[in-house]
Amino acid sequence: MKFWVNNNGKNESVVAADKIRRELTSNGFELDQKDPALVISVGGDGTLLSTFHTYADRLDSVKFVALHTGHLGFYSDWTDDDIDELIKRILEHPDHIPATSYPLIDVTVKSRDGSVSHGTAINEAIVRRLSALTLKTQIDIDSEFFESFRGDGLCFATPTGSTAYSKAIGGALIHPKINVFQMVEIASINNRVYRTISSPLIIPSNQTVHLYPQDAEDYVINFDGLIVELQDTESIKIEMSKQRAQFAQYRHRHFWTRVESAFLGRNGN
């Protein structure tokens, strides 16, 4: 099997990644950065997100596994204390990788000159102004007017991303088996001109959201921490992706157990 290991610069991550490379290659696995079947992310959530975007154009052939050098993340079943067990499980499945999949968000930006660009997010896509100015936009859902928004921005989150920035701004926690995404307003302004729902919206996978910004310039979209600046924007479409991210499932951790562990601690302590 071809595999690749991506790690951050922390000493713990470097040591863990080196051990994984050494053990797998000594058992007949082949290191291949360009065309791997299995990509192992060693580090934290940021390393995993960076690893995902590196292979976002190969989602039909790549499976990911995340090993955290620290506390467990929401995409990770493993820490650096579990390296030997992870290697054992990988070696048990040299030709078939057991996997589960997670939903993604697709964003399509249309400029006034007719050009179109695309982006994908596994956690969230956040639309903001580049400057300190507020975002002013019409929001349509399935081609029907929904509201006139003015505020700091809009966050569109996947179910797995619902535990990240979306949660911090009041979004709902959504189990990843539910194929939906949500829109969460960021510091919305409500007056006689701009009226917003001011609550998270859970949007089914067969519906789309369109934004029609009042000003064409000075917009950015944050895809999982990757900033893309927009110019001459006519519309922004947000929808569930037809693709999904495949994660190797060498062992299973219940989603709500991850939530409890990350935010509450055992027995609330």
N, C-alpha and C positions, 0 to 999 in steps of 0.2 A: 504493500500500500504506500502511496505517496502522501507525505504529510509535511506541514510546516509549523514552526513554533514562532510566535511573535510575543516579545516580552518588553516590559518597560525597563528603565535603568536602575531600579532598586536592586541592591545586592541580593536580597532574597529571591527576586524574580530571575535574575541572571543565573544564580545557582540552580534554581528549580528548572529553568528552561534548558540549561546545559545537561542536566541529568536526564531529562525527558529525551532530548536529542540522542544522547549517548546510548540510552537503554533501547530505544526503538530502532535505531540504525544497527545496533549490534544483533538485533533479532530479525533483520531482513527488511525493515521498513526503509523507504527511500526519501531523503529530504528533497523537496521540490517546491520552491517558492512560487513558481509560475502556475503550476497545474496540480495542486494538491487535492486529495479527496477529503482530508481531515486537516483543519487548521486549529491549533491549540493556542489560546490566548493566555498568557501568564502575567499577572499584575492585578490591576483593579478594574473598575467599571469603565474608566476612560480608555484603558488598553483594549478592552473588549469592543467598545464602540469604534475605535480606530481600526481594529482588525476587521470588523464587519464591513466598514466602508471601503477598505482595501479590496475586498472580494465581493462587493455589492453587485458587480456585473457578472458574477459566476454563481449565483445562488442556486441554480438548478443542479450544480455538480459538487458544491462544497458543503461540508458539515462542520460546525464549530463546536469546540468544547472550551470552557473557561475554567481556569484554575486561579484562584485569588490568593495572593500572598498577603493575607490579612483576614478580615472578616469576610464571610460569604456575601456574594452579590446576587442579584436576582436572575442572572443568566448562568450562575455557577453552582455546581454541586460539589466542588472540590476546593480544598486549601492546600498549602504547601506541606501540611502534615499528612496529606493523603496521596502523595506522589506515587509511592510504591503500589498502592491499590489501584490508582488510575492507570498506571502502566500495565498492570496485570489485566485489567478489564479490556484495555485496547488490544493487547496481545491475544486475548480470547476471541476477538472478532476481527481477524486480519482481512477478511474479504467482505464482511457485511457490518455496517455501522448502524446500531440501533439508534433511532432518532425521533425527536418530536419537533414540531414546527411552531413558529410564532408569527403573528400577523405584522404587516408593515404598512406604512403610509406612503403614498405617492403624491408628489406635488408637481403641478404643471403650471409654468409661468408663461403667459403670453404678453409680448411687448407690443407697443403701438405700431412698430414697423412690420409686424407680422411674424417675427421670429418667436420660436418656442423653445423653452428649456425645461428639463426635468430633474427631480431629485427624489431620493428615497430616505426614509427614516425608520429606525427600529424602535427608538424611544419616543421622540417627539420632533415636530417641526414647529418653530416659533416664528411668527411674523411680527416684525417691529420696524420702527423708523431707525435709521442709522444715527440721526441727530437726536437731540432732546425733545424734538417735536412729537406730538401725539399722533397715533395712527388713526386715520379717519377713513372708513370704508363701508360700503354697502355689503351686507352678507345675504346671499341667496342660498337656500337649501333645496336641491333638486329643481333648480330654475325658478323657484318661487321666492319672492322677497321675504326675508325674515326680520332683519333689523338694520338700523344705521348705527354703526359702532364708532365710538371715539374713546381712546384710552391708550395705555402703554403698549398693548399688543394682544395677540391671540396665540394660544398654545393648542396644538392639535396632537394628541397623544394616543399611542397604541395601548392595548391592555398591559403589556409588560412595562411600557413607559409610564403607566399610570402611577407607579410607585416612585417616580423620579420628580422632575420639576413640576409636573402637573399636580402632584399631591401637595407640594409646597404652596401652591396658589389656590388650593381649595378644590381640586379635582377629585373625582371618585376613584376608588380602587376597583379595578376590573380584572376578573380572572381571564387569563389568556386563552382559555377554551372558548370564550365568547368572541365571535368575529365582528367586533365593532371598533369604532374609535370615538374620541370625545373632543369637544371644543371647550376650552376654558378661557374666559376673559381675564385679561391682566389689567387691573386697576381701571375699570371702565368708568366713564363719566356719564352721568344721567342728568339731563335737563329737558327743556321743551323741544329742543332740536334733535338731540341724540337720546334714544331710549333703547336700553339693552335688557336682555333677560336676566343678566347678572347671576346666572347659575350654570353649572356645567351641563352641556348637552351630550347625551350618548347617542351616537349616530350609527345606524345599521350599515352593513358593508355594501349594500346596493344603492346607497345614497351618496351624493357628492355635495361639497360646499364650495361656493364660488365667492371670492372676494373681489370687489371692484373699488380699488383705492381712489380717493378723490384727487390725490396728487400723484403724478407719475414717477417722481424721483425719490431717492433717499430711502429705499426700503431694503431690508435684509431679511433673509430666512436663515434661521439657525437649525441645521440638520444635526441633531445629536452632538452639538458643540462645534460643528463645522459651519462657519459663517459664509454665506453667499450673498454678495451685494447685487441688487437689482437696479436696472435703469429703464426709464420709459415704460413703466409697467401699466398694462391695460387690465389684466385679470390674473388671479391666482386660483387654481383649482386644487382642492384637497380631497382625496378619496383613499379607500383601502386599496392596497396593491394586489394585483393578481398573483404575485409571487409571495412566498413566505420564507423566512429564515429557518434553516434546518440546524438543529442543535443535537449533537451526539448525546444520547441518553444512556450512559453506562450505568447509572443508577438514578433513582427518582427521588426528588424532594418535593413535597406537596407545596403548592403555591402559597397557601395561607400559612404554612409553617415558615416559609421564607419571610412573609410579611410580619408574623409575630416575632421572629428572631431579629429582624432588622429594626423594628420600631418599638417593640415592647420588651423584649428580653424574656427569658423563661419565667412563666408565672407572673409576668408583669413587673419583675424586679430588674 
